[in-house]
């Protein structure tokens, strides 16, 4: 094994030595920050538009939906914007809804495809008999089948948005197509009221609660979607495969909290024995395995049935802390026993211990390889990585690194493994096919956690603010490293530790989220950048760990795509649906009724409409933004506004400009800015004298080009 002497490529810092973090936009509800775009969407393939002037045609959309952490913003990247953009195709037949209730299931049939749409309130009782209410949660469901055979259409990638209609407005097929097109591309475009193509960021806090953060926008403008209270501080957590249940171990109260991720309510607190710590779900999600931390000579694991939410078995394995791994089919469970120095093999069906294998000094972590069908165990005491065959139930290889080994992770393709050593400040990379150490990669001091994207392995340091990136390409030959600052202070200064991951992949390709408990922030980093592109405040709470819950439309059962939405203000909405293949666009009708338990909120007193002189700004050139401001009730020009503030920032928050717009008379106002670089710029408006803040008026977007 060669010790890798790769040099660090440090990214720039400010003159004071602190990290030059990407700027945030503090006026947008006080919590903001901006995530990178979630996907790239090829406009020509939508079936909504036909691009002229040289844009290359494609046959299939690459649709995975974008989430930008700007209020209500979804931005299209990768469009051909050099000429006249689109030409609408033939109108799409809208759904025929002749039911007595505006919110009864609606059906749309076109060209052999049938879509049944429904919106079902999660709450029950008299309060919701008249339909979904503002500020409450409802299930959005699209059932898509072949109208000729009745067969469900599976593996689709539908996108959907809620958009509130102007009173009395009727949405035609053409309106619907143009609305969807507007949602998908930058420019002075209309933004949806609610974007269903989003995700939640969860923070496991040092206190007894979990922050649920909505990166786009929450009801009432707060990014904190909700706060889940626990019976005690969380030690570890795991999400079910269907994303409907979140399990949290609470060592101080000896319980497991079961959280419904639709309602964000704790639906059960299960007695899990003394000091529950590490938890893991069996591959079929039938059993939750709970390790008891350092309990006596007869310590072990507790097995909980996830259906009945009751303890099914308690299995003694040995003394010391425990880590858990599973065979790919769940038939075998592997549990390390740190003080005992053993690995216990357990029958995952019968829930009985089969054998204890002597492993080494202080086994600290375990992983199962689906490629080699072997178990890999790190020993903290003697610094070895031991390979065990589940078939022969014997040790088949032993790799020697250095004492202090802790966490172990395997690449998703099971080609290479990574073992972290916070004492030597190295990550040891080994080949799973040959069971041979390849590299000892220098990382930051007191490194403790590791995660992967397609291109890099990310290693968090706790003794400084940096995250080390190990390039995965050509890893069999070399291990190139770089690093970026994930905050301003070392995470361990907060003295808030968790078994759960503090660094995880973001839904965007090539991006990660990093929780820094000392900064009390969650940072978003995108590959290729010098520093995090944005951050999320955790409302003065200390985030020990972070988790992502993709809340977009999910298929279950076959051909049925559902998600949960918190409804906005009362009124009539279009629910716009877009499917790539088969190509389909339609707008369904929804009525949201007033919620009597919520305070009445009046309409925003002004309406701001753009008046463009030219389609798009150019980098380095002055760009004028001219708007017309009218009374939102009577449409009269709003004159004499001396505090029409304009906020312009470059997504995802790395540059911003503020200015008071100049009145040109007759309700027309103007400001200007010079784009420093190419990209998408968001333009927000406020008027303190009218009680209008930045997050109350939907922003406009423009794309600056060179």
LUMZARO-625945 format. One record per residue (C-alpha): x negated, y negated, z negated. Coordinates in pm, 1 decimal. Example, Ala and Ser with C-alpha at 12.3 -4.5 7.8 and 13.67 -1.06 7.14 Angstrom:
! residues 2
      east     north        up
   -1230.0     450.0    -780.0
   -1367.0     106.0    -714.0
This chain:
! residues 706
      east     north        up
       0.0       0.0       0.0
    -138.2    -336.2     100.7
     -76.1    -633.3    -126.6
      80.5    -898.6      88.9
     -96.6   -1234.5      73.8
     160.0   -1427.3     274.1
     145.2   -1800.7     219.7
     451.2   -1992.6     101.5
     594.3   -2250.0     334.8
     720.9   -2505.8      86.2
     999.0   -2730.6     201.7
     983.0   -3105.2     133.3
    1053.5   -3254.2    -207.0
    1114.2   -3612.5    -306.7
     840.6   -3848.2    -426.2
     930.3   -3781.5    -787.2
     875.0   -3412.6    -737.0
    1240.2   -3324.1    -778.7
    1419.7   -3142.3    -504.0
    1551.8   -3350.2    -219.0
    1890.9   -3186.7    -224.3
    2152.0   -3251.8      35.9
    2375.8   -3536.4     -70.4
    2727.8   -3474.7    -187.3
    3040.0   -3677.0    -140.8
    3147.4   -3774.9    -487.4
    3459.0   -3962.5    -392.3
    3639.4   -3658.1    -256.9
    3815.6   -3544.9    -576.3
    3491.2   -3562.5    -773.3
    3398.2   -3201.9    -709.6
    3300.6   -3187.9    -358.0
    3050.6   -3056.0    -154.1
    3040.7   -2905.5     178.8
    2987.1   -2558.5     300.6
    2853.9   -2475.9     640.1
    3093.4   -2365.2     911.3
    3213.0   -2016.4     873.7
    3219.7   -1911.3    1232.7
    3160.7   -2007.8    1589.6
    3465.3   -1995.1    1814.1
    3446.5   -1970.7    2192.9
    3719.6   -2201.4    2319.5
    3747.1   -2061.7    2668.8
    3848.4   -1721.6    2536.4
    4143.1   -1844.7    2331.5
    4391.0   -1802.3    2610.3
    4519.7   -2145.3    2505.5
    4305.9   -2343.3    2744.9
    4115.9   -2328.4    3066.8
    3784.8   -2512.2    3059.2
    3671.9   -2689.2    3375.2
    3339.8   -2843.5    3482.5
    3102.5   -2555.5    3434.0
    3202.7   -2395.3    3105.7
    3133.8   -2023.9    3129.4
    3435.2   -1794.8    3106.7
    3444.6   -1507.3    2861.5
    3695.2   -1226.9    2826.0
    3716.2   -1206.5    2453.7
    3707.4   -1454.4    2169.5
    3451.2   -1418.2    1897.0
    3689.8   -1528.1    1628.4
    3589.0   -1543.4    1270.1
    3726.6   -1851.7    1114.4
    3545.2   -2152.0     987.7
    3558.4   -2296.5     640.6
    3411.6   -2637.1     583.1
    3437.4   -2774.7     234.7
    3601.5   -3093.0     345.3
    3963.3   -3156.4     252.3
    4168.5   -2977.2     513.5
    3887.5   -2957.2     770.7
    3825.0   -2674.3    1013.1
    3566.0   -2750.0    1275.5
    3498.6   -2581.3    1605.1
    3134.3   -2531.4    1696.9
    2996.6   -2415.5    2027.9
    3260.3   -2569.0    2255.9
    3170.8   -2693.6    2601.0
    3223.4   -3065.9    2545.4
    3042.7   -3214.2    2842.1
    3345.0   -3278.9    3056.2
    3724.9   -3280.3    3055.2
    3796.7   -3018.3    2797.1
    4106.9   -2816.8    2858.8
    4403.6   -2754.7    3075.5
    4707.5   -2604.4    2907.9
    4834.9   -2276.1    3043.5
    5197.0   -2181.4    3092.2
    5419.9   -2244.0    2789.4
    5447.9   -1972.0    2528.5
    5798.1   -1868.8    2426.0
    5867.8   -1971.0    2065.8
    6029.7   -1751.5    1806.7
    6407.1   -1743.0    1808.0
    6519.3   -1786.2    1448.2
    6896.4   -1778.0    1420.7
    6915.1   -1648.6    1065.3
    7110.8   -1830.0     797.9
    6799.2   -1892.1     590.3
    6510.6   -2097.0     723.4
    6276.5   -1858.6     542.9
    6424.4   -1526.4     653.3
    6183.9   -1301.5     848.2
    6132.5   -1433.1    1199.7
    6046.2   -1235.8    1510.9
    5854.1   -1341.5    1818.3
    5836.1   -1112.5    2123.1
    5633.5   -1184.6    2433.1
    5464.4    -967.8    2697.5
    5504.4    -645.4    2505.9
    5389.3    -782.6    2170.3
    5620.1    -826.0    1872.2
    5527.7   -1036.1    1569.5
    5743.3   -1041.6    1256.9
    5659.2   -1327.7    1022.0
    5774.0   -1362.7     662.7
    5692.6   -1585.5     365.8
    5778.6   -1429.6      31.4
    5751.7   -1615.5    -303.1
    5554.2   -1428.8    -567.4
    5771.9   -1569.3    -842.6
    6121.7   -1435.6    -899.3
    6436.7   -1573.9   -1053.0
    6681.4   -1855.1    -996.7
    6412.1   -2113.6    -932.1
    6305.6   -1955.7    -603.2
    6640.2   -1844.5    -464.6
    6646.4   -2138.3    -226.4
    6309.8   -2044.3     -82.4
    5940.4   -2101.3    -146.4
    5870.3   -2399.6    -371.3
    5593.7   -2656.0    -359.2
    5298.5   -2580.3    -582.2
    5380.9   -2207.4    -606.7
    5218.9   -1900.0    -453.1
    5371.5   -1700.1    -169.0
    5268.4   -1402.7      42.8
    5222.7   -1475.5     413.2
    5282.4   -1166.1     625.0
    5248.7   -1102.5     999.4
    5352.4    -758.5    1124.5
    5220.4    -713.9    1477.9
    5330.0    -415.4    1689.7
    5362.7    -301.4    2048.9
    5725.6    -389.1    2126.6
    5757.5     -96.4    2367.5
    5614.4     184.3    2155.4
    5647.4      42.1    1804.5
    5281.6     124.1    1739.2
    5102.3    -118.7    1504.9
    4826.6    -327.8    1661.7
    4519.6    -281.7    1445.6
    4178.7    -445.5    1403.5
    4302.4    -784.7    1519.6
    4145.9   -1109.5    1397.8
    4445.8   -1341.6    1356.0
    4410.0   -1701.9    1246.1
    4689.1   -1906.8    1092.2
    4760.3   -2256.0     961.8
    5045.7   -2440.9     789.1
    5120.2   -2785.3     931.7
    5387.2   -3015.8     792.6
    5617.8   -3159.1    1056.0
    5738.9   -3514.8    1087.1
    6104.8   -3543.5     982.0
    6330.9   -3447.5    1271.1
    6045.0   -3326.8    1486.6
    6097.5   -3013.3    1696.8
    5785.9   -2817.2    1789.2
    5784.2   -2695.1    2149.3
    5563.8   -2422.0    2292.4
    5333.5   -2686.1    2437.3
    5320.2   -2869.7    2103.1
    5221.1   -2546.4    1932.8
    4935.6   -2475.3    2172.5
    4807.0   -2829.6    2144.2
    4832.3   -2813.6    1766.4
    4622.3   -2496.1    1748.1
    4373.4   -2642.3    1994.3
    4343.9   -2949.1    1773.3
    4277.7   -2736.5    1465.4
    3997.0   -2558.1    1645.9
    3792.5   -2842.4    1784.4
    3622.8   -3156.3    1654.8
    3723.4   -3501.4    1764.8
    3990.7   -3743.3    1645.2
    4216.0   -3447.9    1592.3
    4500.9   -3349.3    1370.7
    4405.6   -3129.9    1074.9
    4636.9   -2864.3     927.8
    4812.1   -2912.8     596.5
    4694.3   -2569.4     477.1
    4422.4   -2355.1     631.1
    4478.4   -1983.1     576.0
    4132.9   -1895.4     706.7
    3939.8   -1963.5     390.7
    3782.7   -1811.5      84.7
    3750.6   -1868.6    -288.6
    3428.6   -1908.1    -484.6
    3438.4   -1752.1    -830.5
    3205.8   -1850.2   -1114.0
    3160.9   -1625.3   -1417.1
    3103.1   -1883.1   -1687.9
    2904.3   -1874.5   -2009.5
    3223.6   -1945.8   -2199.7
    3520.1   -1709.5   -2190.5
    3662.4   -1799.0   -1849.9
    3621.4   -1777.2   -1473.1
    3635.0   -2078.4   -1239.6
    3821.0   -2019.4    -913.0
    3714.3   -2283.7    -662.4
    3896.2   -2351.6    -335.4
    3633.7   -2490.0     -93.4
    3890.4   -2650.1     136.4
    4151.2   -2813.2     -80.2
    4372.9   -2721.7    -369.0
    4727.8   -2830.2    -445.9
    4706.9   -3179.2    -587.1
    4359.3   -3239.2    -445.2
    4146.6   -3052.4    -703.8
    3879.8   -2809.2    -588.6
    3931.8   -2610.9    -908.1
    4208.5   -2381.9    -788.2
    4255.3   -2231.8   -1130.7
    4070.1   -2132.8   -1446.6
    4115.7   -1775.2   -1567.0
    4090.1   -1746.1   -1944.8
    3933.2   -1431.3   -2088.9
    3939.4   -1272.7   -2433.0
    3559.9   -1307.2   -2445.8
    3266.6   -1416.0   -2227.6
    3216.1   -1194.4   -1922.7
    2906.2    -973.2   -1896.6
    2962.0    -816.1   -1553.7
    3234.8    -800.3   -1291.7
    3336.9    -604.3    -983.6
    3602.2    -659.0    -714.3
    3825.4    -381.0    -584.9
    3795.5    -285.4    -218.4
    4136.6    -432.3    -134.5
    4036.8    -757.8    -310.9
    4349.8    -748.8    -527.5
    4185.8    -667.4    -861.4
    3888.2    -815.6   -1041.4
    3744.6    -622.1   -1335.3
    3536.5    -803.0   -1599.2
    3345.5    -646.1   -1889.1
    3352.0    -842.3   -2215.0
    3087.0    -709.5   -2453.3
    3180.4    -930.3   -2746.6
    3534.9    -796.2   -2767.0
    3468.2    -441.6   -2634.7
    3723.3    -475.9   -2355.6
    3763.6    -479.0   -1978.3
    3982.1    -754.8   -1834.4
    4185.3    -667.0   -1524.6
    4270.2    -975.3   -1317.9
    4529.4    -992.3   -1040.0
    4360.9   -1204.4    -770.3
    4694.6   -1299.9    -615.7
    4838.9   -1462.9    -927.1
    4503.8   -1508.9   -1107.1
    4656.2   -1363.6   -1421.9
    4494.8   -1118.6   -1662.2
    4728.6    -821.6   -1634.5
    4548.6    -593.6   -1881.5
    4275.6    -588.0   -2144.4
    4151.3    -231.1   -2177.1
    3963.0    -103.6   -2480.2
    3635.9      22.5   -2330.7
    3438.5     134.9   -2633.4
    3140.8     -38.2   -2796.0
    2952.4    -308.6   -2605.3
    3074.6    -256.2   -2247.8
    2820.4    -405.6   -2008.9
    2749.8    -283.5   -1653.8
    3063.3    -180.7   -1462.2
    3097.9     -14.6   -1122.3
    3381.4     115.7    -906.2
    3364.6     463.2    -757.5
    3367.1     449.1    -372.6
    3735.2     545.5    -352.9
    3813.2     287.0    -624.2
    3999.0     547.8    -831.5
    3775.5     516.4   -1136.1
    3600.9     223.7   -1300.2
    3279.8     328.7   -1475.9
    3181.1     127.1   -1780.7
    2834.0     152.7   -1936.2
    2794.4      93.9   -2308.8
    2490.3    -122.1   -2374.4
    2223.4      29.1   -2602.8
    2461.5     222.6   -2827.7
    2294.9     488.1   -3046.4
    2149.4     823.6   -2944.0
    2482.8     936.6   -2799.7
    2547.4     635.8   -2576.6
    2704.8     677.9   -2236.9
    2984.4     570.2   -2006.7
    3360.0     522.8   -2026.5
    3575.4     610.0   -1724.6
    3894.9     411.2   -1663.6
    4171.4     515.0   -1423.2
    4241.1     205.3   -1209.3
    4599.7     314.5   -1142.2
    4713.2     375.9   -1498.8
    4457.0     129.7   -1642.5
    4382.8     375.9   -1920.9
    4064.2     545.3   -2034.8
    4034.7     886.5   -1869.3
    3703.5    1006.4   -2012.5
    3412.8     910.8   -2235.5
    3089.6    1083.4   -2134.0
    2777.8    1090.9   -2351.7
    2461.6    1056.6   -2144.1
    2182.5     936.2   -2372.4
    2050.8     635.4   -2560.8
    1965.5     291.8   -2426.1
    2106.4      60.5   -2163.8
    2264.1     220.9   -1858.5
    2288.5     153.1   -1485.6
    2530.5     338.9   -1254.7
    2520.2     450.5    -889.5
    2735.4     683.5    -678.0
    2690.1     931.1    -396.4
    2854.2     796.4     -82.8
    3157.6    1023.7    -124.6
    3183.2     964.1    -499.2
    3134.5    1332.4    -579.0
    2828.8    1259.6    -792.7
    2761.6     975.7   -1035.8
    2411.1     882.3   -1149.5
    2358.4     711.4   -1486.4
    2023.0     594.8   -1623.1
    1949.9     613.8   -1996.5
    1675.4     363.7   -2074.3
    1562.3     470.3   -2420.9
    1603.5     839.2   -2347.8
    1403.5     809.6   -2024.8
    1650.2    1023.5   -1832.4
    1888.7    1020.9   -1538.0
    2225.8    1187.5   -1597.5
    2407.9    1357.0   -1308.9
    2786.9    1358.9   -1350.7
    3056.1    1531.9   -1147.2
    3263.3    1242.7   -1011.3
    3574.7    1456.4    -969.5
    3576.3    1661.4   -1289.8
    3417.6    1381.4   -1495.2
    3170.7    1608.2   -1672.7
    2794.5    1575.4   -1711.9
    2602.2    1827.1   -1503.6
    2237.1    1770.0   -1590.5
    1984.7    1525.6   -1740.1
    1660.2    1477.1   -1547.3
    1348.2    1342.1   -1716.0
    1258.9    1035.0   -1506.8
     991.7     830.4   -1683.6
     942.9     544.2   -1923.7
    1242.4     311.5   -1959.2
    1443.2     367.8   -1637.7
    1588.4      26.6   -1554.8
    1789.1      54.7   -1232.0
    1924.8     309.3    -985.7
    2044.5     319.0    -623.4
    2169.6     588.5    -385.4
    2066.2     598.1     -18.9
    2326.1     713.3     231.5
    2045.2     761.4     483.0
    1804.5     980.1     287.4
    2078.5    1120.3      57.3
    1844.0    1058.8    -233.3
    1855.4     865.3    -559.4
    1596.2     595.0    -635.9
    1519.3     499.5    -996.2
    1280.8     228.2   -1120.0
    1094.2     278.1   -1447.5
    1015.8     -42.2   -1630.6
     770.4     122.3   -1869.8
     532.2     296.9   -1629.9
     606.8      96.9   -1313.9
     709.8     391.1   -1097.6
     989.0     434.8    -843.3
    1116.2     791.9    -870.4
    1305.0     972.4    -592.6
    1555.2    1239.6    -695.3
    1732.2    1491.5    -471.5
    2096.9    1536.2    -574.8
    2098.1    1869.6    -392.9
    1810.9    2030.8    -583.4
    1858.0    1803.2    -884.4
    1482.6    1756.3    -904.6
    1228.7    1479.0    -857.0
    1089.1    1488.8    -501.3
     865.0    1179.8    -489.8
     712.2     914.9    -713.5
     577.0     575.5    -598.1
     352.5     378.6    -832.3
     391.7       1.5    -841.5
     328.4    -177.0   -1175.0
     490.4    -178.5   -1522.5
     778.6    -422.5   -1555.7
     998.9    -298.9   -1267.6
    1364.6    -386.2   -1306.3
    1628.5    -434.1   -1035.3
    1636.9    -219.7    -722.2
    1829.0    -290.3    -401.6
    1844.6    -106.3     -68.3
    1903.3    -272.7     266.6
    2253.4    -205.8     403.1
    2100.9       9.1     680.0
    1909.2     204.0     412.1
    1579.7     161.8     595.2
    1388.6     -16.5     319.3
    1417.0     -59.5     -55.5
    1318.0    -351.7    -277.9
    1217.4    -335.9    -644.7
    1176.3    -656.0    -848.7
     904.2    -697.6   -1109.5
     941.3   -1018.3   -1315.7
     617.4    -947.0   -1505.5
     391.4    -934.7   -1197.9
     608.3   -1184.1   -1004.4
     626.2    -945.4    -711.7
     884.2    -755.0    -510.5
     773.8    -407.7    -405.2
     902.3    -300.9     -63.0
     917.6      70.9      15.5
    1014.5     288.0     312.8
    1306.8     521.3     241.2
    1219.0     762.7     519.9
     864.1     827.3     399.9
     904.6     729.8      32.8
     595.6     510.7      65.8
     524.7     165.1     -75.6
     462.8     -88.9     199.8
     418.5    -432.1      42.2
     377.0    -610.6    -287.8
     533.5    -945.7    -199.8
     457.3   -1246.2    -424.3
     775.2   -1423.2    -537.8
     865.0   -1686.8    -794.6
     802.8   -1644.9   -1167.6
    1043.4   -1427.1   -1367.2
    1235.2   -1316.3   -1058.0
    1543.9   -1122.6   -1157.2
    1791.1   -1084.1    -869.8
    1795.9   -1005.1    -499.9
    2047.0   -1011.7    -215.9
    2042.6    -976.4     162.8
    2161.5   -1146.2     478.0
    2102.5   -1006.9     825.9
    1764.2   -1179.6     856.1
    1629.2   -1221.6     501.4
    1602.9   -1081.8     153.5
    1659.3   -1354.8    -108.0
    1488.8   -1333.4    -448.0
    1592.3   -1567.7    -728.4
    1338.5   -1693.1    -979.8
    1450.9   -1786.1   -1330.3
    1134.8   -1970.9   -1440.1
    1154.5   -2227.7   -1161.6
    1422.7   -2358.3    -928.8
    1303.9   -2178.3    -613.1
    1447.2   -1885.6    -419.8
    1202.3   -1677.8    -216.4
    1304.5   -1555.5     130.1
    1145.6   -1238.6     268.8
    1185.1   -1198.9     644.1
    1326.2    -857.2     732.2
    1204.8    -844.6    1093.2
     891.7    -629.1    1137.8
     904.6    -540.2     769.5
     726.8    -213.7     835.8
     420.8    -419.7     937.0
     438.4    -745.4     741.2
     643.7    -935.1     486.9
     657.0   -1305.8     572.1
     787.2   -1531.8     298.2
     920.2   -1883.1     258.3
    1122.7   -2050.3     -13.2
    1375.8   -2321.8     -83.5
    1486.5   -2505.5    -398.7
    1820.4   -2389.6    -538.8
    1873.2   -2681.6    -772.0
    1661.7   -2909.4    -983.2
    1592.7   -2704.9   -1297.3
    1491.5   -2344.5   -1376.4
    1797.2   -2122.2   -1435.6
    1659.4   -1969.4   -1756.2
    1656.2   -2308.2   -1931.2
    2031.0   -2265.7   -1978.2
    1981.6   -1944.1   -2177.3
    2286.0   -1800.6   -2001.7
    2230.0   -1451.7   -1863.9
    2458.2   -1208.6   -1687.1
    2429.0    -863.3   -1533.9
    2632.9    -990.0   -1238.9
    2472.6   -1149.8    -933.4
    2388.6   -1520.2    -942.1
    2293.7   -1517.9    -572.6
    2527.3   -1367.0    -310.0
    2579.0   -1383.0      66.9
    2823.6   -1650.9     179.0
    3098.7   -1568.2     430.6
    2899.2   -1766.1     686.6
    2638.3   -1564.6     870.2
    2288.0   -1646.3     746.4
    2389.3   -1827.1     429.3
    2391.8   -1766.4      53.6
    2548.7   -1911.1    -259.9
    2325.6   -1956.4    -564.5
    2453.4   -2025.1    -915.6
    2221.0   -2241.7   -1123.4
    2345.4   -2236.3   -1484.4
    2107.3   -2512.4   -1596.0
    2231.5   -2752.3   -1328.5
    2588.8   -2628.0   -1383.6
    2621.6   -2610.1   -1007.0
    2665.9   -2355.9    -728.7
    2446.0   -2431.2    -427.9
    2507.2   -2340.7     -65.2
    2204.2   -2266.3     149.7
    2201.6   -2201.5     524.0
    1901.8   -2041.5     691.4
    1677.5   -2288.8     870.5
    1743.4   -2576.9     632.2
    1488.2   -2735.7     399.6
    1724.8   -2745.6     103.9
    2080.6   -2646.2      10.3
    2335.3   -2801.2     244.2
    2581.8   -2866.4     -33.1
    2689.1   -2775.0    -381.7
    2995.2   -2711.3    -592.3
    3038.4   -2866.1    -930.3
    3160.7   -2620.8   -1190.8
    3342.1   -2885.8   -1393.8
    3072.7   -2903.5   -1662.4
    3087.6   -2529.1   -1716.2
    2780.5   -2304.2   -1701.4
    2799.7   -2054.3   -1410.1
    2616.5   -1732.3   -1495.4
    2721.4   -1549.3   -1179.3
    2899.3   -1615.8    -850.8
    3131.7   -1410.2    -632.7
    3311.0   -1475.0    -303.4
    3670.3   -1370.7    -239.1
    3762.2   -1393.4     127.6
    4126.7   -1495.5     122.9
    4188.2   -1486.1     497.7
    4445.2   -1261.3     659.0
    4367.4    -897.7     575.6
    4511.3    -588.7     740.7
    4708.6    -363.3     506.3
    4884.3    -147.3     601.9
    4797.8     -89.1     969.5
    4917.6    -371.1    1190.0
    5027.5    -590.5     898.4
    4815.1    -894.0     813.9
    4871.6   -1071.6     484.9
    4728.4   -1331.2     252.9
    4844.8   -1548.0     -34.2
    4893.4   -1923.0     -11.6
    4967.4   -2197.3    -263.1
    5226.6   -2415.0     -95.4
    5192.6   -2789.0     -62.7
    5448.1   -3066.7     -69.8
    5814.6   -3001.1       2.4
    5919.1   -3026.8     363.9
    5938.0   -2842.2     695.4
    5624.0   -2672.3     825.9
    5501.4   -2501.9    1139.0
    5308.0   -2182.8    1066.9
    5079.3   -2157.7    1367.2
    4946.5   -1812.1    1455.6
    4658.0   -1741.0    1691.6
    4550.3   -1392.3    1802.5
    4264.6   -1337.9    2044.3
    4329.1   -1001.3    2201.3
    4607.7    -957.4    2294.5
    4617.7   -1333.5    2343.1
    4903.6   -1484.5    2151.0
    4998.6   -1825.5    2012.8
    5321.0   -1911.1    1834.7
    5456.8   -2146.9    1569.8
    5707.4   -2021.0    1312.6
    5938.2   -2239.0    1101.0
    5908.1   -2262.8     722.9
    6088.1   -2481.6     471.4
    5924.5   -2554.5     136.9
    6167.2   -2679.3    -126.0
    6091.8   -2920.0    -407.7
    5966.7   -2777.0    -731.0
    6167.7   -2931.5   -1015.7
    5892.3   -2849.9   -1264.3
    5640.3   -3067.7   -1080.4
    5631.9   -3446.3   -1099.8
    5765.4   -3609.5    -786.9
    5495.6   -3747.6    -561.8
    5589.9   -4017.3    -317.4
    5462.5   -4032.2      40.0
    5126.8   -4192.6     118.8
    5226.7   -4555.5     184.5
    5020.3   -4598.2     500.8
    4954.8   -4410.1     820.2
    4616.4   -4440.6     992.5
    4592.8   -4370.5    1366.8
    4267.7   -4382.4    1568.9
    4227.8   -4612.6    1867.7
    3934.0   -4480.1    2066.3
    3721.5   -4690.7    2299.6
    3502.6   -4395.6    2395.0
    3542.1   -4026.0    2335.8
    3226.8   -3947.6    2141.5
    2935.3   -4130.9    1980.6
    2572.7   -4085.3    2080.4
    2285.2   -4046.4    1837.9
    2114.5   -4376.6    1760.2
    2386.0   -4589.8    1921.3
    2640.9   -4805.8    1740.9
    2983.7   -4641.9    1743.9
    3296.9   -4844.9    1674.6
    3584.6   -4687.4    1487.7
    3907.7   -4874.9    1545.5
    4232.9   -4770.0    1380.5
    4589.1   -4891.1    1353.5
    4740.7   -4894.9    1004.6
    5117.4   -4887.5     970.3
    5371.9   -4849.9     692.5
    5446.8   -4478.2     666.1
    5816.7   -4544.0     602.1
    5922.4   -4815.1     847.4
    5629.1   -4808.2    1091.2
    5553.8   -5178.1    1055.9
    5195.1   -5292.4    1104.8
    5008.4   -5316.9     774.3
    4829.1   -5650.0     784.0
    4600.3   -5822.4     540.4
    4434.2   -5516.0     388.3
    4107.9   -5636.4     236.2
    4008.3   -5303.9      83.1
    4050.6   -5050.9     363.5
    3746.8   -4845.0     275.0
    3590.4   -4611.0     529.2
    3368.5   -4315.6     434.6
    3171.3   -4145.3     711.7
    2955.1   -3842.8     651.3
    2770.4   -3589.0     859.0
    2880.1   -3231.3     793.4
    2787.2   -3064.3     576.2
    2721.9   -3370.8     361.9
    2359.4   -3453.7     440.6
    2424.1   -3818.6     538.0
    2696.7   -4066.4     451.0
    2797.4   -4426.6     516.1
    3056.9   -4646.2     343.6
    3205.4   -4969.5     471.3
    3511.6   -5194.5     436.2
    3695.8   -5212.8     767.5
    3741.6   -5556.4     927.9
    4092.3   -5674.4    1012.4
    4146.2   -5762.2    1381.0
    4509.7   -5858.2    1332.7
    4842.3   -5683.4    1394.7
    4746.1   -5392.1    1170.5
    4430.3   -5306.8    1364.2
    4105.6   -5255.5    1172.2
    3751.5   -5181.4    1280.7
    3422.0   -5054.0    1140.3
    3108.2   -4914.8    1300.0
    2822.8   -4679.9    1222.2
    2511.6   -4542.5    1391.1
    2493.1   -4159.7    1389.8
    2140.1   -4059.5    1280.4
    2159.0   -3715.6    1440.2
    2380.6   -3485.5    1642.8
    2664.1   -3312.3    1461.1
    3019.9   -3343.3    1335.4
    3109.3   -3658.0    1139.4
    3411.6   -3689.1     910.9
    3585.1   -4024.7     872.2
    3796.4   -4086.9     561.1
    4004.0   -4388.7     458.2
    4120.3   -4534.5     128.2
    4296.9   -4843.6      -3.1
    4273.7   -4890.4    -381.6
    4525.7   -5176.4    -377.3
    4785.0   -4936.4    -233.6
    4681.3   -4649.8    -459.7
    4551.0   -4446.1    -165.7
    4234.9   -4242.9    -223.3
    4007.1   -4074.4      27.4
    4159.8   -3729.7     -15.7
    4517.5   -3844.2      55.0
    4474.3   -3927.4     422.2
    4371.2   -3648.2     655.5
    4025.7   -3729.3     794.7
    3932.4   -3770.5    1157.6
    3630.5   -3597.3    1305.1
    3396.6   -3693.2    1587.8
    3098.7   -3511.1    1732.5
    2784.2   -3710.2    1801.5
    2564.0   -3591.6    2087.7
    2217.6   -3685.9    2205.1
